[in-house]
Amino acid sequence: MIMSKILIIEDDRDIADLISIHMRDIGHETELIHDGREGLVRSMENLHDLIILDLKLPGLDGLEICRKLRQEKIDIPIIMLTSKSEEIDKVLGLEIGADDYITKPFSIRELVARVKSVLRRGRREIRPPETEDRILECGNFYLNVPKRIVRSYGQQVELSPKEFDLLVLLASNPGKTYSRSDLLSQVWGVDFEGFEHTVNSHINRLRSKIEKDMNQPEFIQTTWGVGYKFKDEAS
């Protein structure tokens, strides 16, 4: 196993210590922060491979930390911890850029499995060989994958990390329809049921940025009753 640096931002010191012990047991290096503002400053330095982030923190809550990191285009994988179990919290966490979500109380075995899964996905996404030199063009749409450049109708478009990943998947397979559960699994790496709203909101934001008319989208098209696909120039 490759050693990773894991930042644990958790105000409950007993829980933080317990997580740290088990992360070190499987070969990782850990750093513990117990305050939200300090956690944001440390995570902005972009020195870690994974952040385990509590939702409720003194100074600044976990959702705001996650939101600020993604706004700054810091793509460190994030696993959010929370005592809450309401669906809206899970949806919100995923929408603002968390990679996974685990509800307290959790088993250490479950947490270790989630950590391993997120770290594997993160390493695959650093330099995906099939997209290293990929440039995708379709009429007024241009996507340079390695440089993360998107242009639509001649205008450069700024996307969040998950919006970009979603667009790359769709544009790399023009004409192929993906269900919402397919997109959740392949882009977010999760298999939660009932979280189609997360996909819908990202599709809507993508359309608002790359389409001329959201009501008549040219590039990201809806396959009614199934899901979404990217325009196929051959069709």
N, C-alpha and C positions, 0 to 999 in steps of 0.2 A: 504493500500500500504506500502511495506517495504521501509524505507528511504535508499537511496543510496548516496554515495559520488561521485560527478561528477566534473571532472577537465575540465575546459573550456579554451582552448588555442586559443585565437583569438586576433589579434592585433587591430581590430576596437573596441574601448572601448564601443561605444554605442551599437553595436551588442552584445558584450560580456555581458554587463549589462542587456540588454533585455532578452537574453537567461537565464541568472542567475535568474532574477526575476521570470520568468515562471517556471523554474525548482524548485525554492523554493516554488512557489505556489502549486506545486503538491507533495510537501513533501520531496524534496531532499536537501541535503547539497551541496553547490558549492564552488569551488575555482577557481579564475581567474588568468591566466597568459597571458601576452601580447607579449612575446618574445619566439622565437623558441628554442633557446639553454636552456633557463631557463625552458621551458615547458618539454624538454626532460629530464633534470635532475630530475624534480619533478615527472614526470610520471614513471621514472625508479625506484622510491621508491616503486612502486606497492601498493599504499595505497588507490586507488580509484576503484570504481565499473564500471565507464564509463568515456571515454575521448571524448569530442566534440572538434574536431581538425580542424582548418582552414588550407587550402592548402598553401596559400601564407602568410608567416610569416617572420619578420626580424630575422636574425641570422641563422635560419635553417628552411627549409620548412616542411610542414606537411607530405609529402611523405617520406622524409628522417627520420623524427621522427617515423613514423609508421614502416618503414623498420628496424630501429635500435631496436625498442621494440620487434618486432617479431623475430629478430635475437637472442635476449637475452631470447627468450621463455617467454616473458611477454604477457599474453593472455588477458589483460584487453580489453573489447569491445571498439571499436573505431567507431565513426560516423564522417566522413570527411565532411567539409564544403568547398565549392569553388564557385567562381564567374563564373568558366568555365563550359561549357555544352558539350564540345566535348566528344565523346564516348571514345576516347583513355584514357582520364583522369579517367573516371569511371572504365574502365578495369584495368588500372594500380593500382588504389587505392584498388580495390578488390583483385588483384593478390598479392599485398604485405601484405595483411592481414587486411585491413579495413573491418568492419562488415556491414557497411551501408554507404550510400553516398547521400548527399542532396545538391542541387544546389541553390545558391543565385540568386535572392531573393526567400525566402521560407516563407510559412505561419507558424505562431507559432503552429497552430493546427497540421500541418504536422510534424513539428519537435517533438512536444510532443508525437505524435503517434509513430514516429520512435524510440524515446528514450524508451518508454514503451515496444515496441516490442523487442528491443535489450537487455534490462535489463531482460525481461522474458526469452529470449533464454539463456542469460548468466547464470541465476540461474539454469535453467534446466541442463546446461552442467557442473556445478560444480561437482555433484556426480550423474550422471545418474544411477538410480537404476538397470536398466536392464544390465548395463555393469560393475558394481562395481567389480565383481569377475571373469570377463570374460577373459579367455585365449584361443586364437584361434590358431590352428596349421593346416598346410596343407603342407605336404611333407617338403620341405626345408624352409618353411615360419613359423615364430613364432611371435605372437602378444599378449602382455600382456597389456590389456587396462588400468587397474587402475594404473599400474606403468609406462605406456607410453613407453614400451620397444618393439622395433621391431628388429627382426633378420631375415636375408635372407641368405641362404647358409652358416650359421654359423657366419656371420658378423653382428654386431649391426649397425643399420641404424639410422641416425639423420634426423628427419622430422620437417618441420615447423608445427605450430598449425593446419592450414587448410589442409595441406597434411595428417596429422595424422587423423583429423576428416573424411576426404574423405576416407581414407583407412579403418577406423573402420566401416563406413557405408557399404562399398562394401564387406569387409571380413566377416561382421556379417550376410550377406545375400548371401552366395555363390550361384552362378547360376542365381541370379535375375538380370535382365538388368535394368539399370537406364538410362533414357534419360538425356541429358545435362541440360535441364530445371529442371528435377527432382533433379539433384545434386545441381544445383544453389539454388533451394528452400530449400532443406534439410540440406545442409552443410553451405551455406552462408546466408540462410534465406532471400533471395531476389528473386524477380520475374521479373527482368529486361529481356526484350527481346533483342536478338542480342549480348549476352555476353558469347556465347559458347566458345569463345577463352580463357576465364578465366578457364573454366573446362578443356579444351584441354591442356593448359600449365601446370596445376597441375597434370593431368594424366601423361604427358610426364616426368615431374620431378620425380613423384613417380616411374615410370617405370625405370628411369635412376638409381634409388637408390636401388630398390628391385629385378629387373629382371637381369638375366644373359645376355640376349640378347634382347634389346629393339625392334628389328625388329621381334622377335618371342616371345612375352611375354608369360610367363607361368601362372602368377597369375592374372594380370589385363588384361582382354581380351576385345576386341572390338566386339560388336554386330553390324555388318555393317548396316548403315542406321538408327540405333536406338540410341545406346549409349555404355555403358560399363558395365561389370559385373566382379565379382571375380570368379576364378576357382572353379568349383563344383567337388569335388573328387568323388562324386557318379556317375557323368556322364561319 
